[in-house]
């Protein structure tokens, strides 16, 4: 199978829980497929740190348990990217690294 089949060039993807255990691998993979990644996480410091390592990534603070926070985060992401094409809901309770 060709790696070109999974291309996200020109697409903006918000990853909720982006700085978490899975998000730390998912965000760079999405960027590698051409997506503009928005790292959204309750831990704003971790989201910002991860975004610095992912080419073209942005970050927003987001508490998915708070509708006001979600609305604000999506608005910021939408404004920064000109629109969102996908949401990857990866937010979960904190667990220990494997």
DOGU-296121 format. One record per atom (N, C-alpha, C, O): atom name; x, y, z; residue in one letter. Coordinates in steps of 0.2 Angstrom, whole numbers, plus 5000, padded with zeros to 4 digits. Example, Ala and Ser with C-alpha at 12.3 -4.5 7.8 and 13.67 -1.06 7.14 Angstrom:
@atomo:N&xx:5066&yy:4972&zz:5039&residuo:a .
@atomo:CA&xx:5062&yy:4978&zz:5039&residuo:a .
@atomo:C&xx:5066&yy:4984&zz:5039&residuo:a .
@atomo:O&xx:5071&yy:4983&zz:5042&residuo:a .
@atomo:N&xx:5064&yy:4989&zz:5035&residuo:s .
@atomo:CA&xx:5068&yy:4995&zz:5036&residuo:s .
@atomo:C&xx:5064&yy:5000&zz:5039&residuo:s .
@atomo:O&xx:5067&yy:5006&zz:5040&residuo:s .
This chain:
@atomo:N&xx:5004&yy:4994&zz:5000&residuo:x .
@atomo:CA&xx:5000&yy:5000&zz:5000&residuo:x .
@atomo:C&xx:5004&yy:5006&zz:5000&residuo:x .
@atomo:O&xx:5009&yy:5007&zz:5004&residuo:x .
@atomo:N&xx:5003&yy:5011&zz:4996&residuo:x .
@atomo:CA&xx:5006&yy:5017&zz:4995&residuo:x .
@atomo:C&xx:5005&yy:5022&zz:5001&residuo:x .
@atomo:O&xx:4999&yy:5022&zz:5004&residuo:x .
@atomo:N&xx:5010&yy:5025&zz:5004&residuo:x .
@atomo:CA&xx:5010&yy:5030&zz:5009&residuo:x .
@atomo:C&xx:5006&yy:5036&zz:5007&residuo:x .
@atomo:O&xx:5004&yy:5040&zz:5012&residuo:x .
@atomo:N&xx:5005&yy:5037&zz:5001&residuo:x .
@atomo:CA&xx:5002&yy:5043&zz:4998&residuo:x .
@atomo:C&xx:4994&yy:5043&zz:4999&residuo:x .
@atomo:O&xx:4991&yy:5047&zz:4998&residuo:x .
@atomo:N&xx:4992&yy:5037&zz:5001&residuo:x .
@atomo:CA&xx:4985&yy:5036&zz:5001&residuo:x .
@atomo:C&xx:4982&yy:5040&zz:5007&residuo:x .
@atomo:O&xx:4976&yy:5042&zz:5008&residuo:x .
@atomo:N&xx:4986&yy:5041&zz:5012&residuo:x .
@atomo:CA&xx:4984&yy:5044&zz:5018&residuo:x .
@atomo:C&xx:4987&yy:5051&zz:5018&residuo:x .
@atomo:O&xx:4992&yy:5052&zz:5022&residuo:x .
@atomo:N&xx:4985&yy:5056&zz:5015&residuo:x .
@atomo:CA&xx:4987&yy:5063&zz:5015&residuo:x .
@atomo:C&xx:4982&yy:5067&zz:5017&residuo:x .
@atomo:O&xx:4976&yy:5067&zz:5016&residuo:x .
@atomo:N&xx:4984&yy:5072&zz:5021&residuo:x .
@atomo:CA&xx:4980&yy:5077&zz:5024&residuo:x .
@atomo:C&xx:4982&yy:5084&zz:5022&residuo:x .
@atomo:O&xx:4981&yy:5089&zz:5026&residuo:x .
@atomo:N&xx:4985&yy:5085&zz:5017&residuo:x .
@atomo:CA&xx:4988&yy:5091&zz:5014&residuo:x .
@atomo:C&xx:4982&yy:5096&zz:5014&residuo:x .
@atomo:O&xx:4977&yy:5095&zz:5011&residuo:x .
@atomo:N&xx:4984&yy:5102&zz:5017&residuo:x .
@atomo:CA&xx:4979&yy:5108&zz:5017&residuo:x .
@atomo:C&xx:4973&yy:5107&zz:5022&residuo:x .
@atomo:O&xx:4968&yy:5111&zz:5022&residuo:x .
@atomo:N&xx:4973&yy:5101&zz:5026&residuo:x .
@atomo:CA&xx:4968&yy:5100&zz:5031&residuo:x .
@atomo:C&xx:4970&yy:5102&zz:5038&residuo:x .
@atomo:O&xx:4976&yy:5102&zz:5040&residuo:x .
@atomo:N&xx:4965&yy:5105&zz:5042&residuo:x .
@atomo:CA&xx:4967&yy:5107&zz:5049&residuo:x .
@atomo:C&xx:4963&yy:5102&zz:5053&residuo:x .
@atomo:O&xx:4957&yy:5101&zz:5053&residuo:x .
@atomo:N&xx:4967&yy:5099&zz:5058&residuo:x .
@atomo:CA&xx:4965&yy:5094&zz:5063&residuo:x .
@atomo:C&xx:4966&yy:5096&zz:5070&residuo:x .
@atomo:O&xx:4971&yy:5097&zz:5072&residuo:x .
@atomo:N&xx:4960&yy:5096&zz:5074&residuo:x .
@atomo:CA&xx:4961&yy:5098&zz:5081&residuo:x .
@atomo:C&xx:4961&yy:5091&zz:5085&residuo:x .
@atomo:O&xx:4957&yy:5087&zz:5084&residuo:x .
@atomo:N&xx:4966&yy:5090&zz:5089&residuo:x .
@atomo:CA&xx:4967&yy:5084&zz:5092&residuo:x .
@atomo:C&xx:4966&yy:5086&zz:5100&residuo:x .
@atomo:O&xx:4970&yy:5089&zz:5103&residuo:x .
@atomo:N&xx:4960&yy:5084&zz:5102&residuo:x .
@atomo:CA&xx:4958&yy:5084&zz:5109&residuo:x .
@atomo:C&xx:4962&yy:5079&zz:5113&residuo:x .
@atomo:O&xx:4962&yy:5073&zz:5111&residuo:x .
@atomo:N&xx:4965&yy:5081&zz:5119&residuo:x .
@atomo:CA&xx:4970&yy:5077&zz:5122&residuo:x .
@atomo:C&xx:4976&yy:5076&zz:5119&residuo:x .
@atomo:O&xx:4980&yy:5071&zz:5119&residuo:x .
@atomo:N&xx:4978&yy:5081&zz:5115&residuo:x .
@atomo:CA&xx:4984&yy:5081&zz:5110&residuo:x .
@atomo:C&xx:4991&yy:5080&zz:5114&residuo:x .
@atomo:O&xx:4995&yy:5077&zz:5111&residuo:x .
@atomo:N&xx:4991&yy:5082&zz:5120&residuo:x .
@atomo:CA&xx:4997&yy:5082&zz:5124&residuo:x .
@atomo:C&xx:4998&yy:5075&zz:5128&residuo:x .
@atomo:O&xx:5002&yy:5074&zz:5132&residuo:x .
@atomo:N&xx:4993&yy:5071&zz:5128&residuo:x .
@atomo:CA&xx:4992&yy:5065&zz:5132&residuo:x .
@atomo:C&xx:4997&yy:5059&zz:5129&residuo:x .
@atomo:O&xx:5001&yy:5060&zz:5124&residuo:x .
@atomo:N&xx:4996&yy:5054&zz:5131&residuo:x .
@atomo:CA&xx:5000&yy:5048&zz:5130&residuo:x .
@atomo:C&xx:5000&yy:5046&zz:5122&residuo:x .
@atomo:O&xx:5005&yy:5046&zz:5119&residuo:x .
@atomo:N&xx:4994&yy:5046&zz:5120&residuo:x .
@atomo:CA&xx:4993&yy:5044&zz:5113&residuo:x .
@atomo:C&xx:4994&yy:5050&zz:5108&residuo:x .
@atomo:O&xx:4996&yy:5050&zz:5103&residuo:x .
@atomo:N&xx:4992&yy:5056&zz:5111&residuo:x .
@atomo:CA&xx:4992&yy:5062&zz:5107&residuo:x .
@atomo:C&xx:4999&yy:5064&zz:5105&residuo:x .
@atomo:O&xx:5000&yy:5067&zz:5100&residuo:x .
@atomo:N&xx:5004&yy:5062&zz:5110&residuo:x .
@atomo:CA&xx:5011&yy:5064&zz:5108&residuo:x .
@atomo:C&xx:5014&yy:5060&zz:5102&residuo:x .
@atomo:O&xx:5018&yy:5063&zz:5099&residuo:x .
@atomo:N&xx:5011&yy:5055&zz:5100&residuo:x .
@atomo:CA&xx:5012&yy:5051&zz:5094&residuo:x .
@atomo:C&xx:5008&yy:5053&zz:5088&residuo:x .
@atomo:O&xx:5010&yy:5053&zz:5083&residuo:x .
@atomo:N&xx:5002&yy:5054&zz:5090&residuo:x .
@atomo:CA&xx:4997&yy:5056&zz:5085&residuo:x .
@atomo:C&xx:4998&yy:5062&zz:5081&residuo:x .
@atomo:O&xx:4998&yy:5063&zz:5075&residuo:x .
@atomo:N&xx:4999&yy:5067&zz:5085&residuo:x .
@atomo:CA&xx:5000&yy:5074&zz:5082&residuo:x .
@atomo:C&xx:5006&yy:5074&zz:5077&residuo:x .
@atomo:O&xx:5005&yy:5077&zz:5072&residuo:x .
@atomo:N&xx:5012&yy:5072&zz:5079&residuo:x .
@atomo:CA&xx:5017&yy:5072&zz:5074&residuo:x .
@atomo:C&xx:5015&yy:5068&zz:5068&residuo:x .
@atomo:O&xx:5017&yy:5069&zz:5062&residuo:x .
@atomo:N&xx:5012&yy:5062&zz:5069&residuo:x .
@atomo:CA&xx:5010&yy:5058&zz:5063&residuo:x .
@atomo:C&xx:5005&yy:5062&zz:5058&residuo:x .
@atomo:O&xx:5006&yy:5061&zz:5052&residuo:x .
@atomo:N&xx:5000&yy:5065&zz:5061&residuo:x .
@atomo:CA&xx:4996&yy:5069&zz:5057&residuo:x .
@atomo:C&xx:4999&yy:5075&zz:5053&residuo:x .
@atomo:O&xx:4998&yy:5076&zz:5047&residuo:x .
@atomo:N&xx:5004&yy:5078&zz:5057&residuo:x .
@atomo:CA&xx:5008&yy:5083&zz:5053&residuo:x .
@atomo:C&xx:5012&yy:5080&zz:5048&residuo:x .
@atomo:O&xx:5013&yy:5083&zz:5042&residuo:x .
@atomo:N&xx:5015&yy:5074&zz:5049&residuo:x .
@atomo:CA&xx:5019&yy:5071&zz:5044&residuo:x .
@atomo:C&xx:5015&yy:5069&zz:5038&residuo:x .
@atomo:O&xx:5017&yy:5068&zz:5032&residuo:x .
@atomo:N&xx:5008&yy:5068&zz:5039&residuo:x .
@atomo:CA&xx:5003&yy:5067&zz:5033&residuo:x .
@atomo:C&xx:5001&yy:5073&zz:5030&residuo:x .
@atomo:O&xx:4997&yy:5073&zz:5025&residuo:x .
@atomo:N&xx:5004&yy:5079&zz:5032&residuo:x .
@atomo:CA&xx:5002&yy:5085&zz:5029&residuo:x .
@atomo:C&xx:4997&yy:5090&zz:5032&residuo:x .
@atomo:O&xx:4996&yy:5095&zz:5030&residuo:x .
@atomo:N&xx:4994&yy:5087&zz:5038&residuo:x .
@atomo:CA&xx:4989&yy:5091&zz:5042&residuo:x .
@atomo:C&xx:4992&yy:5097&zz:5045&residuo:x .
@atomo:O&xx:4998&yy:5097&zz:5048&residuo:x .
@atomo:N&xx:4988&yy:5102&zz:5046&residuo:x .
@atomo:CA&xx:4990&yy:5108&zz:5051&residuo:x .
@atomo:C&xx:4987&yy:5105&zz:5057&residuo:x .
@atomo:O&xx:4980&yy:5105&zz:5058&residuo:x .
@atomo:N&xx:4991&yy:5104&zz:5062&residuo:x .
@atomo:CA&xx:4988&yy:5101&zz:5069&residuo:x .
@atomo:C&xx:4987&yy:5106&zz:5074&residuo:x .
@atomo:O&xx:4991&yy:5111&zz:5075&residuo:x .
@atomo:N&xx:4982&yy:5106&zz:5077&residuo:x .
@atomo:CA&xx:4980&yy:5110&zz:5083&residuo:x .
@atomo:C&xx:4980&yy:5105&zz:5089&residuo:x .
@atomo:O&xx:4976&yy:5101&zz:5090&residuo:x .
@atomo:N&xx:4985&yy:5106&zz:5094&residuo:x .
@atomo:CA&xx:4986&yy:5102&zz:5100&residuo:x .
@atomo:C&xx:4981&yy:5105&zz:5105&residuo:x .
@atomo:O&xx:4983&yy:5111&zz:5107&residuo:x .
@atomo:N&xx:4976&yy:5102&zz:5107&residuo:x .
@atomo:CA&xx:4971&yy:5105&zz:5112&residuo:x .
@atomo:C&xx:4972&yy:5100&zz:5118&residuo:x .
@atomo:O&xx:4971&yy:5094&zz:5118&residuo:x .
@atomo:N&xx:4973&yy:5103&zz:5124&residuo:x .
@atomo:CA&xx:4974&yy:5099&zz:5130&residuo:x .
@atomo:C&xx:4972&yy:5103&zz:5136&residuo:x .
@atomo:O&xx:4973&yy:5110&zz:5136&residuo:x .
@atomo:N&xx:4970&yy:5100&zz:5141&residuo:x .
@atomo:CA&xx:4969&yy:5103&zz:5148&residuo:x .
@atomo:C&xx:4975&yy:5106&zz:5151&residuo:x .
@atomo:O&xx:4976&yy:5111&zz:5154&residuo:x .
@atomo:N&xx:4981&yy:5103&zz:5149&residuo:x .
@atomo:CA&xx:4988&yy:5105&zz:5152&residuo:x .
@atomo:C&xx:4991&yy:5109&zz:5146&residuo:x .
@atomo:O&xx:4994&yy:5107&zz:5142&residuo:x .
@atomo:N&xx:4989&yy:5116&zz:5147&residuo:x .
@atomo:CA&xx:4991&yy:5121&zz:5142&residuo:x .
@atomo:C&xx:4999&yy:5121&zz:5141&residuo:x .
@atomo:O&xx:5001&yy:5121&zz:5135&residuo:x .
@atomo:N&xx:5003&yy:5120&zz:5146&residuo:x .
@atomo:CA&xx:5010&yy:5120&zz:5146&residuo:x .
@atomo:C&xx:5012&yy:5114&zz:5142&residuo:x .
@atomo:O&xx:5017&yy:5115&zz:5138&residuo:x .
@atomo:N&xx:5010&yy:5108&zz:5143&residuo:x .
@atomo:CA&xx:5011&yy:5102&zz:5139&residuo:x .
@atomo:C&xx:5009&yy:5103&zz:5132&residuo:x .
@atomo:O&xx:5013&yy:5101&zz:5127&residuo:x .
@atomo:N&xx:5004&yy:5106&zz:5130&residuo:x .
@atomo:CA&xx:5001&yy:5107&zz:5124&residuo:x .
@atomo:C&xx:5006&yy:5112&zz:5120&residuo:x .
@atomo:O&xx:5008&yy:5110&zz:5114&residuo:x .
@atomo:N&xx:5008&yy:5117&zz:5123&residuo:x .
@atomo:CA&xx:5013&yy:5122&zz:5120&residuo:x .
@atomo:C&xx:5019&yy:5118&zz:5119&residuo:x .
@atomo:O&xx:5022&yy:5120&zz:5113&residuo:x .
@atomo:N&xx:5022&yy:5115&zz:5123&residuo:x .
@atomo:CA&xx:5028&yy:5111&zz:5122&residuo:x .
@atomo:C&xx:5028&yy:5106&zz:5117&residuo:x .
@atomo:O&xx:5033&yy:5106&zz:5113&residuo:x .
@atomo:N&xx:5023&yy:5102&zz:5116&residuo:x .
@atomo:CA&xx:5022&yy:5098&zz:5110&residuo:x .
@atomo:C&xx:5021&yy:5101&zz:5104&residuo:x .
@atomo:O&xx:5025&yy:5100&zz:5099&residuo:x .
@atomo:N&xx:5017&yy:5107&zz:5104&residuo:x .
@atomo:CA&xx:5017&yy:5111&zz:5098&residuo:x .
@atomo:C&xx:5023&yy:5113&zz:5095&residuo:x .
@atomo:O&xx:5024&yy:5114&zz:5089&residuo:x .
@atomo:N&xx:5028&yy:5115&zz:5099&residuo:x .
@atomo:CA&xx:5034&yy:5118&zz:5097&residuo:x .
@atomo:C&xx:5038&yy:5112&zz:5094&residuo:x .
@atomo:O&xx:5043&yy:5114&zz:5090&residuo:x .
@atomo:N&xx:5037&yy:5106&zz:5095&residuo:x .
@atomo:CA&xx:5041&yy:5101&zz:5092&residuo:x .
@atomo:C&xx:5037&yy:5098&zz:5085&residuo:x .
@atomo:O&xx:5040&yy:5094&zz:5082&residuo:x .
@atomo:N&xx:5031&yy:5100&zz:5084&residuo:x .
@atomo:CA&xx:5028&yy:5097&zz:5078&residuo:x .
@atomo:C&xx:5027&yy:5103&zz:5073&residuo:x .
@atomo:O&xx:5025&yy:5108&zz:5074&residuo:x .
@atomo:N&xx:5030&yy:5102&zz:5067&residuo:x .
@atomo:CA&xx:5030&yy:5107&zz:5062&residuo:x .
@atomo:C&xx:5023&yy:5110&zz:5060&residuo:x .
@atomo:O&xx:5019&yy:5106&zz:5058&residuo:x .
@atomo:N&xx:5023&yy:5116&zz:5061&residuo:x .
@atomo:CA&xx:5017&yy:5120&zz:5059&residuo:x .
@atomo:C&xx:5011&yy:5119&zz:5064&residuo:x .
@atomo:O&xx:5006&yy:5122&zz:5063&residuo:x .
@atomo:N&xx:5012&yy:5116&zz:5070&residuo:x .
@atomo:CA&xx:5007&yy:5115&zz:5075&residuo:x .
@atomo:C&xx:5005&yy:5121&zz:5079&residuo:x .
@atomo:O&xx:5010&yy:5125&zz:5080&residuo:x .
@atomo:N&xx:4999&yy:5121&zz:5081&residuo:x .
@atomo:CA&xx:4997&yy:5127&zz:5086&residuo:x .
@atomo:C&xx:4995&yy:5123&zz:5092&residuo:x .
@atomo:O&xx:4994&yy:5117&zz:5092&residuo:x .
@atomo:N&xx:4993&yy:5127&zz:5097&residuo:x .
@atomo:CA&xx:4990&yy:5124&zz:5103&residuo:x .
@atomo:C&xx:4985&yy:5128&zz:5106&residuo:x .
@atomo:O&xx:4985&yy:5134&zz:5105&residuo:x .
@atomo:N&xx:4980&yy:5125&zz:5109&residuo:x .
@atomo:CA&xx:4975&yy:5129&zz:5113&residuo:x .
@atomo:C&xx:4974&yy:5125&zz:5119&residuo:x .
@atomo:O&xx:4974&yy:5119&zz:5119&residuo:x .
@atomo:N&xx:4972&yy:5129&zz:5124&residuo:x .
@atomo:CA&xx:4970&yy:5126&zz:5131&residuo:x .
@atomo:C&xx:4963&yy:5123&zz:5130&residuo:x .
@atomo:O&xx:4959&yy:5127&zz:5127&residuo:x .
@atomo:N&xx:4961&yy:5117&zz:5133&residuo:x .
@atomo:CA&xx:4954&yy:5115&zz:5132&residuo:x .
@atomo:C&xx:4953&yy:5110&zz:5137&residuo:x .
@atomo:O&xx:4956&yy:5105&zz:5138&residuo:x .
@atomo:N&xx:4947&yy:5111&zz:5141&residuo:x .
@atomo:CA&xx:4945&yy:5106&zz:5146&residuo:x .
@atomo:C&xx:4938&yy:5104&zz:5143&residuo:x .
@atomo:O&xx:4933&yy:5107&zz:5143&residuo:x .
@atomo:N&xx:4939&yy:5098&zz:5140&residuo:x .
@atomo:CA&xx:4933&yy:5095&zz:5136&residuo:x .
@atomo:C&xx:4927&yy:5094&zz:5141&residuo:x .
@atomo:O&xx:4921&yy:5092&zz:5138&residuo:x .
@atomo:N&xx:4928&yy:5094&zz:5148&residuo:x .
@atomo:CA&xx:4922&yy:5093&zz:5152&residuo:x .
@atomo:C&xx:4918&yy:5100&zz:5153&residuo:x .
@atomo:O&xx:4913&yy:5100&zz:5157&residuo:x .
@atomo:N&xx:4921&yy:5105&zz:5150&residuo:x .
@atomo:CA&xx:4918&yy:5112&zz:5151&residuo:x .
@atomo:C&xx:4916&yy:5115&zz:5144&residuo:x .
@atomo:O&xx:4920&yy:5117&zz:5140&residuo:x .
@atomo:N&xx:4910&yy:5115&zz:5143&residuo:x .
@atomo:CA&xx:4907&yy:5117&zz:5136&residuo:x .
@atomo:C&xx:4910&yy:5124&zz:5134&residuo:x .
@atomo:O&xx:4911&yy:5126&zz:5129&residuo:x .
@atomo:N&xx:4911&yy:5129&zz:5139&residuo:x .
@atomo:CA&xx:4913&yy:5135&zz:5138&residuo:x .
@atomo:C&xx:4920&yy:5135&zz:5135&residuo:x .
@atomo:O&xx:4922&yy:5138&zz:5131&residuo:x .
@atomo:N&xx:4924&yy:5131&zz:5139&residuo:x .
@atomo:CA&xx:4931&yy:5130&zz:5137&residuo:x .
@atomo:C&xx:4932&yy:5127&zz:5130&residuo:x .
@atomo:O&xx:4936&yy:5129&zz:5126&residuo:x .
@atomo:N&xx:4927&yy:5122&zz:5128&residuo:x .
@atomo:CA&xx:4927&yy:5119&zz:5121&residuo:x .
@atomo:C&xx:4926&yy:5124&zz:5116&residuo:x .
@atomo:O&xx:4929&yy:5124&zz:5111&residuo:x .
@atomo:N&xx:4920&yy:5128&zz:5117&residuo:x .
@atomo:CA&xx:4918&yy:5133&zz:5113&residuo:x .
@atomo:C&xx:4924&yy:5138&zz:5111&residuo:x .
@atomo:O&xx:4925&yy:5140&zz:5106&residuo:x .
@atomo:N&xx:4927&yy:5140&zz:5117&residuo:x .
@atomo:CA&xx:4933&yy:5145&zz:5116&residuo:x .
@atomo:C&xx:4939&yy:5142&zz:5112&residuo:x .
@atomo:O&xx:4942&yy:5145&zz:5107&residuo:x .
@atomo:N&xx:4941&yy:5135&zz:5114&residuo:x .
@atomo:CA&xx:4946&yy:5132&zz:5110&residuo:x .
@atomo:C&xx:4945&yy:5131&zz:5103&residuo:x .
@atomo:O&xx:4949&yy:5132&zz:5099&residuo:x .
@atomo:N&xx:4939&yy:5129&zz:5101&residuo:x .
@atomo:CA&xx:4937&yy:5128&zz:5094&residuo:x .
@atomo:C&xx:4937&yy:5134&zz:5090&residuo:x .
@atomo:O&xx:4939&yy:5135&zz:5085&residuo:x .
@atomo:N&xx:4935&yy:5140&zz:5094&residuo:x .
@atomo:CA&xx:4935&yy:5146&zz:5091&residuo:x .
@atomo:C&xx:4942&yy:5149&zz:5089&residuo:x .
@atomo:O&xx:4943&yy:5151&zz:5084&residuo:x .
@atomo:N&xx:4946&yy:5148&zz:5094&residuo:x .
@atomo:CA&xx:4953&yy:5150&zz:5093&residuo:x .
@atomo:C&xx:4956&yy:5146&zz:5087&residuo:x .
@atomo:O&xx:4960&yy:5148&zz:5083&residuo:x .
@atomo:N&xx:4955&yy:5139&zz:5087&residuo:x .
@atomo:CA&xx:4958&yy:5135&zz:5082&residuo:x .
@atomo:C&xx:4955&yy:5137&zz:5075&residuo:x .
@atomo:O&xx:4959&yy:5137&zz:5070&residuo:x .
@atomo:N&xx:4949&yy:5138&zz:5075&residuo:x .
@atomo:CA&xx:4946&yy:5140&zz:5069&residuo:x .
@atomo:C&xx:4949&yy:5146&zz:5066&residuo:x .
@atomo:O&xx:4950&yy:5147&zz:5060&residuo:x .
@atomo:N&xx:4949&yy:5151&zz:5070&residuo:x .
@atomo:CA&xx:4952&yy:5158&zz:5068&residuo:x .
@atomo:C&xx:4959&yy:5157&zz:5066&residuo:x .
@atomo:O&xx:4961&yy:5160&zz:5061&residuo:x .
@atomo:N&xx:4963&yy:5153&zz:5070&residuo:x .
@atomo:CA&xx:4970&yy:5152&zz:5068&residuo:x .
@atomo:C&xx:4971&yy:5148&zz:5061&residuo:x .
@atomo:O&xx:4976&yy:5150&zz:5058&residuo:x .
@atomo:N&xx:4967&yy:5144&zz:5060&residuo:x .
@atomo:CA&xx:4968&yy:5139&zz:5054&residuo:x .
@atomo:C&xx:4964&yy:5141&zz:5048&residuo:x .
@atomo:O&xx:4965&yy:5139&zz:5043&residuo:x .
@atomo:N&xx:4959&yy:5145&zz:5049&residuo:x .
@atomo:CA&xx:4954&yy:5147&zz:5044&residuo:x .
@atomo:C&xx:4948&yy:5142&zz:5043&residuo:x .
@atomo:O&xx:4945&yy:5142&zz:5038&residuo:x .
@atomo:N&xx:4948&yy:5137&zz:5048&residuo:x .
@atomo:CA&xx:4943&yy:5132&zz:5048&residuo:x .
@atomo:C&xx:4946&yy:5126&zz:5050&residuo:x .
@atomo:O&xx:4952&yy:5124&zz:5049&residuo:x .
@atomo:N&xx:4941&yy:5121&zz:5052&residuo:x .
@atomo:CA&xx:4944&yy:5115&zz:5054&residuo:x .
@atomo:C&xx:4941&yy:5109&zz:5050&residuo:x .
@atomo:O&xx:4935&yy:5110&zz:5048&residuo:x .
@atomo:N&xx:4945&yy:5104&zz:5048&residuo:x .
@atomo:CA&xx:4942&yy:5099&zz:5044&residuo:x .
@atomo:C&xx:4941&yy:5093&zz:5048&residuo:x .
@atomo:O&xx:4937&yy:5089&zz:5046&residuo:x .
@atomo:N&xx:4944&yy:5092&zz:5053&residuo:x .
@atomo:CA&xx:4943&yy:5086&zz:5057&residuo:x .
@atomo:C&xx:4944&yy:5087&zz:5065&residuo:x .
@atomo:O&xx:4948&yy:5091&zz:5067&residuo:x .
@atomo:N&xx:4941&yy:5083&zz:5069&residuo:x .
@atomo:CA&xx:4942&yy:5083&zz:5076&residuo:x .
@atomo:C&xx:4944&yy:5076&zz:5078&residuo:x .
@atomo:O&xx:4940&yy:5071&zz:5076&residuo:x .
@atomo:N&xx:4950&yy:5075&zz:5081&residuo:x .
@atomo:CA&xx:4951&yy:5068&zz:5084&residuo:x .
@atomo:C&xx:4951&yy:5069&zz:5091&residuo:x .
@atomo:O&xx:4954&yy:5072&zz:5095&residuo:x .
@atomo:N&xx:4945&yy:5065&zz:5094&residuo:x .
@atomo:CA&xx:4944&yy:5066&zz:5101&residuo:x .
@atomo:C&xx:4948&yy:5060&zz:5105&residuo:x .
@atomo:O&xx:4946&yy:5055&zz:5105&residuo:x .
@atomo:N&xx:4954&yy:5063&zz:5108&residuo:x .
@atomo:CA&xx:4958&yy:5058&zz:5111&residuo:x .
@atomo:C&xx:4959&yy:5060&zz:5118&residuo:x .
@atomo:O&xx:4963&yy:5057&zz:5122&residuo:x .
@atomo:N&xx:4954&yy:5064&zz:5121&residuo:x .
@atomo:CA&xx:4954&yy:5066&zz:5128&residuo:x .
@atomo:C&xx:4952&yy:5061&zz:5132&residuo:x .
@atomo:O&xx:4947&yy:5057&zz:5131&residuo:x .
@atomo:N&xx:4956&yy:5060&zz:5138&residuo:x .
@atomo:CA&xx:4954&yy:5054&zz:5143&residuo:x .
@atomo:C&xx:4957&yy:5056&zz:5149&residuo:x .
@atomo:O&xx:4961&yy:5061&zz:5150&residuo:x .
@atomo:N&xx:4955&yy:5052&zz:5154&residuo:x .
@atomo:CA&xx:4958&yy:5053&zz:5161&residuo:x .
@atomo:C&xx:4965&yy:5052&zz:5161&residuo:x .
@atomo:O&xx:4968&yy:5048&zz:5156&residuo:x .
@atomo:N&xx:4969&yy:5055&zz:5165&residuo:x .
@atomo:CA&xx:4976&yy:5053&zz:5165&residuo:x .
@atomo:C&xx:4978&yy:5046&zz:5168&residuo:x .
@atomo:O&xx:4975&yy:5044&zz:5172&residuo:x .
@atomo:N&xx:4983&yy:5043&zz:5164&residuo:x .
@atomo:CA&xx:4985&yy:5037&zz:5166&residuo:x .
@atomo:C&xx:4993&yy:5037&zz:5166&residuo:x .
@atomo:O&xx:4996&yy:5041&zz:5163&residuo:x .
@atomo:N&xx:4996&yy:5032&zz:5169&residuo:x .
@atomo:CA&xx:5003&yy:5032&zz:5169&residuo:x .
@atomo:C&xx:5005&yy:5030&zz:5162&residuo:x .
@atomo:O&xx:5002&yy:5026&zz:5159&residuo:x .
@atomo:N&xx:5011&yy:5032&zz:5160&residuo:x .
@atomo:CA&xx:5014&yy:5030&zz:5154&residuo:x .
@atomo:C&xx:5016&yy:5023&zz:5155&residuo:x .
@atomo:O&xx:5017&yy:5020&zz:5160&residuo:x .
@atomo:N&xx:5015&yy:5019&zz:5149&residuo:x .
@atomo:CA&xx:5017&yy:5012&zz:5149&residuo:x .
@atomo:C&xx:5024&yy:5011&zz:5151&residuo:x .
@atomo:O&xx:5026&yy:5005&zz:5151&residuo:x .
